[in-house]
Amino acid sequence: MNAFKSLFIQLLKLLAFWILLFDFQRIMFSIHNWDKFGDVSFWEWMLTFFYSMRLDLATAGFLSILPLLFLMLYFAHPTKWFKRFFIGILLFEALITILIHAGEINAYPEWNHKLTSRVFTHLSNPDEVFRTADYGMTIGFIIFSILEIVFAWKISRWLFKKMEIKQTSKMAIRIPFSILLFGVFSFLFLLLARGGWQQIPININSAFFSNNPVTNDLATNSTYYFSKSYLLYNRSEIDDLMPDNKPKEAERIVNELYNYQKNHDVEVLQNNRPNVVFVIMESWASEAIGCLSETKGATPNFDALAKEGLLFTNIYATGGTSEIGNSSIFSGNPAIPEISISLQPEKSRKLNSINQDMKEWGYSSNYIFSGDLKYGNIGGYFLDHGFDDVEDEADFPSGLKRGKLNYFDEDLYNYFIERMNKTKEPFMHCAFTGSTHSPYDYPKKGKQKFTGTEADFMNSVVYADGALKSFIEKCKKQKWYKNTLFIFVADHGHATPSSESPSFNKYNRIPLLFYGEPLKDEYRGARIEKLGSQSDIAATLIYQMKGDISRYPWSKDLLNPNSPEFACHTITRGFGWVTPLGGMTYQMEMKAFLENTFPKNVENVEVKKGQAFLTQIYADYKTL
């Protein structure tokens, strides 16, 4: 009886170990990201430790199963080796949770959400991880890892140093009794991991209690969140999380959305065979751009270009990462939650791409990135789609100064112009900038213009905007300039002083600008208010060039007066749907809206359209 009592105490200590570690991690997170809690009262911050308990216990229950095995072996045969194995397994699991959390602590200021399976995109290129992170982030990761490791070691010593189970019964009795107890306690821990007997297992919604997303993120167990994301990364659960729509009904709704007159007479180009230059602007969110938001002063040069070009004011990124943005722009393909199609060449190769149409018209196609194109298999995507030249940092001239992640925008643009000058017309050239990506180590000159929230990013936009001005001024001196259409578009959104959460539609709005001499005079300085997304660029451009837009079935022509107005984008484990009537974002695991601005009289209809759209794009993806 005394042995059983001692065992039960050790099991309680085991759960306590995890709870104490998780709460210590919250304190570390809060210290490092305290500026994110500006609107959070001390009482609300304290409540996170209460509302976190259910997910913490669920995570603790799962993590305790393997240590339980060695604890039961120690119960059956109390030797120092089984105790050492118990402590070793416990600390090994703790190390995994610590590395997850230390990564999250440092990534959160940039990503504004908890660590997800997207990290595997980065980890496939480890050098990219360290180059993206500035030295402070790298040092921070190491420091927080060490602090949490020391804490885990200390509390394990405190809780289990005097772990003694005195057995008086014979081995023949202890062994079957230990097997029985292992089965019972394993079942109880699994039940704890499930969150109880209820029909629907526990999910991250159980930790949400505030209107502040940062507070909810703090309350949500990082290991649990990351593990669930990993399951989605392997797509073991994504089918279950997709909207519950009848396939025929979803197909009917989507067919109605795209059932519009495709032919129209809006022609914005003076000729249909200009050179085409894409500038994919890293993280240029609309909320950071003067002509598209209330945030003024960061982009005077882009604003000036907008007054001379054709500006699309209601465009949304389809996803939150660069590889998704690029495939959406060039293949007219919407994004799907938790899926990067460029990482699946067997599927992405079946998508059409703008350059393939243009190749039939005699165009060459070229793509330059100032960093490493292994990220997200971006380089592989463009090579698979027949780009003539795909270049990245390895092809840049030697001797140039550079940032940790990539070459500076000014040097990218200079090399870009050099490459265009060596290319026979007509051509399509594409450049993907990088100075507005963390660690924002662009050349800093004098006092920085922005302070406060997202100051590092905003000041990088100031630099990039200046580099853009110089680029256009140099382009105007080139012989190919008068017959070149420039298309400026961002790869995805970014947190700004007025929009920090990627779970809201506003965060995902991006610029799209057509600029250059090929534009007809009446469209220079015009603003197109039609609502759409990156995936609509393909049909819009190809129609103006008299091509076949049926090759891009998911892309809408933004210049067609008949085309419907909507945009679908992804968020972490969810999606957003925006129309002129309002917008919503829906978290699929929580089965809850994070945002919903649709009026009540149209809410059900619009939400159903968004769900049907996602159902159909996912069904289409599975057939590729």
C-alpha positions in Angstrom: 0.0 0.0 0.0 2.8 2.4 0.8 4.5 1.6 -2.5 1.3 2.4 -4.4 0.9 5.6 -2.4 4.4 6.6 -3.3 3.8 5.8 -7.0 0.7 7.9 -7.0 2.7 10.8 -5.6 5.3 10.4 -8.3 2.6 10.6 -10.9 1.3 13.8 -9.5 4.9 15.2 -9.5 5.2 14.1 -13.1 2.2 16.2 -14.1 3.5 19.1 -11.9 6.8 19.0 -13.7 5.1 19.7 -17.0 2.8 22.4 -15.6 5.7 24.2 -14.0 7.8 24.1 -17.1 4.9 25.3 -19.3 4.3 28.3 -17.0 7.9 29.1 -16.8 7.9 29.2 -20.6 5.0 31.6 -20.5 7.0 33.9 -18.3 10.0 33.8 -20.7 7.7 34.5 -23.6 6.1 37.5 -21.8 9.5 39.0 -20.9 10.8 38.7 -24.5 7.6 39.9 -26.1 6.3 42.3 -23.5 5.8 45.1 -26.0 3.0 42.9 -27.6 1.1 43.1 -24.3 0.6 46.9 -24.4 -3.2 46.7 -24.1 -3.2 43.8 -21.7 -3.8 44.4 -18.0 -1.8 42.6 -15.4 -5.0 40.7 -14.3 -5.7 39.5 -17.9 -2.1 38.4 -18.1 -2.5 36.4 -14.9 -5.6 34.8 -16.2 -3.6 33.2 -19.0 -2.1 30.9 -16.4 -5.6 29.8 -15.4 -7.1 29.4 -18.9 -4.0 27.5 -20.0 -4.5 24.7 -17.5 -6.7 22.4 -19.6 -4.4 22.4 -22.6 -1.3 22.2 -20.3 -2.8 19.1 -18.6 -3.7 17.5 -22.0 -0.1 18.0 -23.2 1.3 16.8 -19.9 -0.9 13.7 -20.1 0.5 12.8 -23.5 4.1 13.6 -22.6 3.9 11.6 -19.4 3.1 8.2 -21.1 6.6 7.3 -22.1 8.2 8.4 -18.7 5.3 6.4 -17.1 6.7 3.2 -18.6 10.1 3.6 -16.9 8.4 4.7 -13.7 6.4 1.5 -13.7 9.6 -0.5 -14.3 11.1 1.3 -11.3 7.9 0.4 -9.4 8.4 -3.3 -10.3 12.1 -3.3 -9.7 13.4 -0.2 -7.9 17.0 0.2 -9.2 18.9 3.3 -9.9 19.1 2.5 -13.7 15.3 2.6 -14.2 15.3 5.9 -12.2 18.0 7.3 -14.5 16.1 6.2 -17.6 12.9 7.8 -16.2 14.8 11.1 -15.6 16.6 10.8 -19.0 13.4 10.3 -21.0 11.6 13.1 -19.1 14.4 15.6 -19.8 14.7 14.5 -23.4 11.0 15.3 -23.9 11.4 18.5 -22.0 14.3 19.4 -24.4 11.9 19.0 -27.4 9.3 21.3 -25.8 12.0 23.8 -25.0 13.4 24.0 -28.5 9.8 24.5 -29.8 9.2 27.2 -27.3 12.5 29.0 -27.7 11.9 29.1 -31.5 8.5 30.5 -30.9 9.7 33.2 -28.5 12.1 34.5 -31.1 9.8 34.1 -34.2 6.7 35.7 -32.6 7.8 39.3 -33.0 8.1 38.7 -36.7 5.4 36.2 -37.4 2.8 37.4 -34.9 1.5 33.9 -34.4 2.7 30.7 -32.6 5.2 28.3 -34.1 3.6 26.1 -36.7 4.6 23.4 -39.2 5.7 26.1 -41.6 9.0 25.9 -39.7 9.7 22.6 -41.6 9.8 24.7 -44.8 12.7 26.6 -43.2 14.3 23.7 -41.6 14.7 22.0 -45.0 17.3 24.8 -45.5 19.0 25.2 -42.1 21.3 27.9 -43.3 18.3 30.0 -44.3 17.0 29.9 -40.7 20.2 31.4 -39.3 20.4 34.0 -42.1 16.8 35.1 -41.7 17.3 35.5 -37.9 19.4 38.4 -36.9 22.2 37.9 -34.4 19.9 39.0 -31.6 17.4 36.3 -32.5 20.0 33.6 -32.6 21.5 34.6 -29.3 18.0 34.9 -27.9 17.2 31.4 -29.0 20.3 30.1 -27.3 19.7 32.1 -24.1 16.1 31.1 -23.7 16.9 27.5 -24.5 19.6 27.4 -21.8 17.4 29.1 -19.2 14.5 26.6 -19.8 16.9 23.7 -19.8 18.4 24.8 -16.5 14.9 25.3 -15.1 13.8 21.8 -16.3 16.9 20.2 -14.8 16.4 22.0 -11.4 12.7 21.2 -11.0 13.4 17.5 -12.0 16.0 17.4 -9.3 13.7 19.0 -6.8 10.7 16.8 -7.6 12.4 13.4 -8.1 15.7 13.5 -6.2 14.1 11.6 -3.3 12.1 9.3 -5.6 11.8 6.1 -3.5 9.4 3.3 -3.8 9.9 0.7 -1.1 8.6 -2.7 -2.2 7.8 -5.4 0.3 6.0 -7.8 -2.1 7.6 -10.4 -4.2 8.7 -9.9 -7.8 6.1 -12.4 -9.0 3.4 -10.1 -7.6 5.0 -6.8 -8.5 5.4 -7.5 -12.3 1.8 -8.3 -13.2 0.6 -5.6 -10.8 2.9 -3.1 -12.6 1.6 -4.1 -16.0 -2.0 -3.6 -14.8 -1.2 -0.2 -13.3 0.7 0.8 -16.5 -2.4 0.0 -18.5 -4.7 1.9 -16.1 -2.5 5.0 -15.8 -1.8 5.1 -19.6 -5.5 5.1 -20.2 -6.0 7.9 -17.7 -3.2 10.0 -19.3 -4.6 9.5 -22.8 -8.0 10.5 -21.4 -6.3 13.6 -20.0 -4.6 14.2 -23.3 -8.1 14.0 -25.0 -9.5 16.5 -22.5 -12.1 14.2 -21.0 -15.0 12.0 -22.0 -16.8 14.6 -24.2 -17.7 13.7 -27.8 -15.3 16.3 -29.3 -11.7 16.2 -28.1 -10.1 19.3 -26.5 -8.7 21.8 -28.9 -6.9 25.2 -28.8 -10.3 26.9 -28.3 -10.2 25.8 -24.7 -7.4 28.3 -24.0 -9.0 31.3 -25.7 -10.7 33.7 -23.4 -9.7 37.2 -24.6 -10.3 39.5 -27.5 -6.6 40.1 -27.6 -4.9 37.5 -29.9 -1.5 37.8 -28.1 -3.1 36.9 -24.8 -4.8 33.9 -26.3 -1.6 32.8 -27.9 0.2 33.0 -24.5 -2.5 30.8 -22.9 -2.3 28.2 -25.7 0.2 25.5 -25.0 3.1 25.8 -27.5 3.9 22.1 -27.7 0.2 21.2 -28.2 -0.2 23.9 -30.8 2.9 22.9 -32.7 2.1 19.1 -32.5 -1.4 19.7 -33.9 0.1 21.8 -36.7 2.6 19.0 -37.4 -0.3 16.6 -37.9 -1.8 19.0 -40.4 1.6 19.4 -42.0 1.4 15.6 -42.7 -2.2 16.1 -43.8 -3.4 13.4 -41.5 -6.2 15.5 -40.3 -6.8 18.2 -42.9 -9.7 16.4 -44.6 -11.5 16.3 -41.3 -11.0 20.0 -40.8 -12.2 21.1 -44.2 -15.7 22.6 -44.3 -18.5 20.0 -44.2 -20.0 20.7 -47.6 -21.8 18.4 -50.0 -19.5 18.1 -53.0 -22.2 18.7 -55.6 -23.5 21.8 -53.7 -20.0 23.3 -53.3 -19.4 22.7 -57.0 -22.7 24.4 -58.0 -21.8 27.5 -55.8 -18.4 27.8 -57.3 -19.6 27.3 -60.9 -22.1 30.2 -60.3 -19.2 32.4 -59.0 -17.3 31.8 -62.2 -20.3 31.8 -64.6 -19.8 35.3 -66.1 -19.2 36.7 -69.5 -15.5 36.4 -70.0 -15.2 38.7 -73.1 -15.1 42.4 -72.6 -13.7 45.5 -74.3 -11.6 47.1 -71.5 -8.1 47.4 -73.0 -5.6 49.2 -70.9 -2.5 48.6 -73.1 -1.4 50.4 -76.2 -0.1 47.1 -77.6 -0.6 43.6 -76.5 3.1 42.5 -76.7 5.0 44.7 -74.3 8.0 43.5 -72.3 6.7 42.5 -68.9 8.7 43.1 -65.7 7.4 41.7 -62.4 8.7 43.1 -59.2 7.6 40.8 -56.3 8.0 43.0 -53.2 8.7 41.0 -50.1 6.1 41.7 -47.4 4.8 45.0 -48.8 1.5 45.1 -46.9 -1.1 47.7 -48.1 -1.4 49.0 -44.5 2.3 50.2 -44.8 1.7 52.1 -48.1 0.6 55.7 -48.1 -1.7 55.6 -51.1 -3.5 52.5 -49.8 -3.8 53.2 -46.1 -3.7 55.7 -43.3 0.0 55.0 -42.7 1.9 57.9 -44.3 5.5 58.6 -44.9 7.0 55.2 -45.7 6.4 55.0 -49.5 6.4 58.4 -51.2 8.1 56.9 -54.3 5.6 54.0 -54.7 2.8 56.6 -54.1 4.2 58.7 -56.9 4.3 55.7 -59.2 0.7 54.9 -58.4 -0.3 58.4 -59.6 1.2 57.5 -63.0 0.1 53.9 -63.1 -3.0 51.7 -62.8 -3.4 50.9 -59.1 -5.6 48.0 -57.8 -6.6 48.9 -54.3 -8.5 45.8 -53.0 -6.1 42.9 -53.6 -5.4 40.2 -51.1 -2.5 37.8 -50.8 -3.6 34.1 -51.0 -1.3 32.9 -48.3 1.3 34.0 -45.7 4.6 32.7 -47.2 6.7 33.6 -50.2 6.4 30.3 -52.1 2.6 30.4 -51.9 2.6 34.0 -53.2 4.8 33.2 -56.1 2.8 30.2 -57.3 -0.4 32.1 -56.9 0.9 35.1 -59.0 2.3 33.1 -61.8 -0.1 30.1 -61.9 -3.3 31.9 -60.9 -3.8 29.3 -58.2 -5.4 30.0 -54.8 -3.8 28.8 -51.6 -5.0 26.0 -49.3 -4.6 26.0 -45.5 -1.4 24.3 -44.4 -0.3 23.4 -47.9 2.5 24.8 -50.1 1.9 23.4 -53.5 5.4 24.3 -54.7 6.8 21.8 -52.2 4.9 19.1 -54.1 6.4 19.2 -57.6 4.3 16.2 -58.7 1.3 18.5 -58.3 2.7 22.0 -59.0 4.0 20.9 -62.3 0.5 20.3 -63.5 -0.4 24.0 -63.1 0.0 26.4 -66.0 2.2 29.4 -65.7 2.2 32.8 -67.3 5.6 32.4 -68.9 4.3 29.3 -70.7 1.8 31.4 -72.6 4.3 34.1 -73.3 6.9 31.6 -74.6 4.5 30.7 -77.4 4.5 34.5 -78.3 8.3 34.6 -78.5 9.1 35.8 -75.0 12.0 34.7 -72.8 11.3 34.3 -69.1 13.7 35.1 -66.3 13.6 35.2 -62.5 16.0 36.7 -60.0 16.0 36.5 -56.2 18.6 38.2 -54.0 18.6 35.3 -51.5 18.4 31.5 -51.7 15.7 30.0 -54.0 15.8 26.6 -52.2 13.4 28.1 -49.7 9.9 26.7 -50.3 11.2 25.1 -53.6 10.6 28.5 -55.3 13.5 27.9 -57.7 12.3 24.4 -58.4 8.8 25.7 -59.2 10.1 28.2 -61.8 12.5 25.7 -63.3 9.7 23.1 -63.6 7.6 25.7 -65.4 10.2 26.4 -68.1 11.7 29.7 -67.1 14.8 30.2 -69.2 16.9 31.6 -66.5 16.4 31.3 -62.7 19.0 33.0 -60.6 19.6 33.6 -57.0 22.4 34.8 -54.6 24.9 32.4 -56.1 24.7 34.2 -59.4 25.2 37.7 -58.1 28.5 39.6 -58.8 31.2 39.0 -56.3 32.3 41.8 -54.0 28.9 43.2 -53.2 28.0 43.9 -49.6 24.9 42.0 -48.5 22.6 41.4 -45.6 22.4 38.2 -43.6 19.5 36.8 -45.7 20.1 38.4 -49.1 21.6 41.1 -51.2 20.2 44.6 -50.7 17.4 45.8 -52.9 19.5 48.5 -54.5 22.1 45.9 -55.7 19.3 43.5 -56.8 17.8 46.2 -59.0 21.2 47.1 -60.5 21.8 43.4 -61.4 18.2 43.2 -62.6 18.7 46.0 -65.1 22.1 44.5 -66.2 20.3 41.2 -67.0 17.5 43.0 -68.9 20.0 44.9 -71.0 21.5 41.6 -72.1 18.1 40.1 -73.0 16.5 40.1 -76.4 13.0 41.6 -76.6 10.3 40.7 -76.0 11.0 39.4 -72.5 9.4 38.7 -69.2 11.8 39.5 -66.3 11.0 39.0 -62.7 12.7 40.1 -59.5 11.9 39.2 -56.0 13.2 41.7 -53.4 14.4 40.8 -49.9 15.3 43.9 -47.8 11.9 44.1 -46.2 12.3 40.6 -44.7 13.7 40.1 -41.3 16.4 40.6 -40.0 16.0 44.0 -41.8 19.7 44.5 -42.1 19.5 46.9 -45.1 22.0 49.8 -45.3 20.9 52.2 -42.6 21.6 55.9 -43.1 20.9 58.4 -40.4 18.0 58.5 -38.0 15.3 55.9 -38.5 11.9 57.4 -39.5 9.6 55.0 -37.6 9.5 54.1 -34.0 7.2 51.9 -31.9 5.2 49.0 -33.2 6.8 47.2 -36.3 9.4 50.0 -36.5 12.0 47.7 -37.9 9.8 46.6 -40.8 8.5 50.0 -41.5 11.9 51.5 -41.7 12.9 48.7 -44.1 10.0 49.7 -46.3 11.4 53.3 -46.3 14.7 51.9 -47.5 13.1 49.7 -50.1 10.9 52.5 -51.4 14.0 54.6 -52.0 15.7 51.7 -53.8 12.5 51.4 -56.0 12.8 55.1 -57.0 16.3 54.7 -58.1 15.4 51.5 -60.0 12.7 53.2 -62.0 14.9 56.3 -62.7 17.6 54.0 -64.2 15.0 51.9 -66.1 13.8 55.1 -67.9 17.3 55.5 -69.4 17.2 52.0 -71.0 16.2 51.4 -74.6 13.6 48.8 -73.7 11.8 51.0 -71.2 9.2 52.5 -73.5 7.8 49.1 -74.4 7.9 47.7 -70.9 4.9 47.0 -68.5 5.9 46.9 -64.9 3.8 44.9 -62.4 4.5 45.6 -58.8 2.9 43.2 -56.3 3.7 41.8 -52.9 4.2 38.1 -52.1 2.2 38.3 -48.9 1.1 40.7 -46.1 3.0 41.7 -43.0 2.2 43.2 -39.6 2.1 47.0 -39.6 1.3 49.6 -36.9 -2.4 49.4 -37.8 -2.7 45.7 -38.4 -0.6 43.1 -36.4 -2.6 39.9 -36.5 -2.3 37.6 -39.6 -5.7 36.1 -38.6 -7.5 39.2 -39.9 -8.3 40.2 -43.5 -6.7 43.6 -43.2 -3.3 42.1 -42.6 -3.5 40.2 -45.9 -4.3 43.1 -48.2 -1.4 43.9 -50.6 -0.5 46.3 -53.4 -0.9 45.6 -57.1 0.3 48.3 -59.6 0.5 48.2 -63.4 3.0 50.9 -64.5 4.8 52.0 -67.7 4.6 53.6 -71.1 2.5 50.7 -72.6 -0.5 51.9 -70.5 -3.0 54.0 -72.3 -3.1 57.6 -71.2 -6.6 57.3 -69.7 -5.5 54.5 -67.3 -2.5 56.3 -65.9 -3.3 57.4 -62.4 -6.5 55.4 -62.4 -7.6 53.3 -59.4 -9.4 50.0 -59.8 -11.5 49.3 -56.7 -12.5 45.8 -57.7 -11.8 43.2 -55.0 -9.6 40.2 -55.9 -6.4 38.4 -55.0 -2.9 37.6 -56.3 -4.4 34.6 -58.2 -6.3 37.0 -60.4 -3.2 38.6 -61.9 -2.7 35.7 -64.4 -6.1 36.1 -66.1 -6.0 39.9 -66.0 -2.6 40.1 -67.7 -3.2 37.2 -70.2 -6.5 38.7 -71.4 -4.8 42.1 -72.0 -2.2 40.2 -74.1 -5.0 38.4 -76.0 -4.3 35.0 -74.6 -6.4 32.2 -73.4 -7.5 32.8 -69.8 -9.3 29.4 -69.7 -5.9 27.9 -68.9 -6.3 29.6 -65.4 -9.7 28.4 -64.2 -9.3 29.9 -60.7 -8.1 33.3 -61.9 -10.6 36.2 -62.4 -10.0 39.1 -64.8 -9.8 42.1 -62.6 -10.5 44.5 -65.5 -13.6 42.6 -66.6 -16.7 44.6 -65.6 -18.6 41.2 -65.4 -16.3 39.4 -63.1 -17.4 38.8 -59.5 -15.6 40.4 -56.5 -14.2 38.1 -53.9 -10.9 36.9 -52.4 -10.0 33.8 -50.5 -6.8 33.6 -48.4 -5.4 31.3 -45.8 -4.6 31.9 -42.2 -3.0 29.5 -39.8 -5.2 26.4 -39.8 -8.0 28.4 -41.4 -9.1 30.7 -44.3 -10.5 34.1 -45.0 -13.2 35.1 -47.4 -13.7 38.8 -48.4 -16.3 40.4 -50.6 -17.5 44.0 -51.0 -20.2 43.2 -48.4 -17.7 42.3 -45.6 -15.2 39.6 -44.7 -14.6 36.8 -42.3 -11.7 34.5 -41.2 -12.5 31.1 -39.9 -10.2 28.8 -37.8 -10.9 25.3 -38.8 -9.7 23.4 -35.7 -11.5 25.8 -33.4 -14.6 25.8 -35.7 -14.9 29.4 -34.9 -14.8 32.8 -36.6 -11.9 35.0 -35.7 -13.4 37.9 -37.7 -16.8 38.3 -39.2 -18.0 41.7 -40.6 -20.7 40.4 -42.9 -24.2 41.9 -42.2 -26.6 39.4 -40.7 -28.8 39.4 -43.7 -26.0 38.1 -46.0 -23.8 36.3 -43.5 -25.0 32.8 -44.1 -24.9 33.1 -47.9 -21.4 34.7 -48.0 -19.9 32.2 -45.5 -21.3 29.4 -47.5 -19.7 30.7 -50.6 -16.3 30.9 -48.9 -16.7 27.4 -47.6 -17.7 26.1 -51.0 -14.7 27.8 -52.6 -12.3 26.2 -50.2 -13.9 22.8 -50.6 -13.6 23.0 -54.4 -10.0 24.3 -54.5 -9.0 21.5 -52.2 -10.9 18.9 -54.3 -9.1 20.3 -57.4 -5.8 20.1 -55.6 -6.3 16.4 -54.7 -6.9 15.5 -58.3 -3.7 17.1 -59.6 
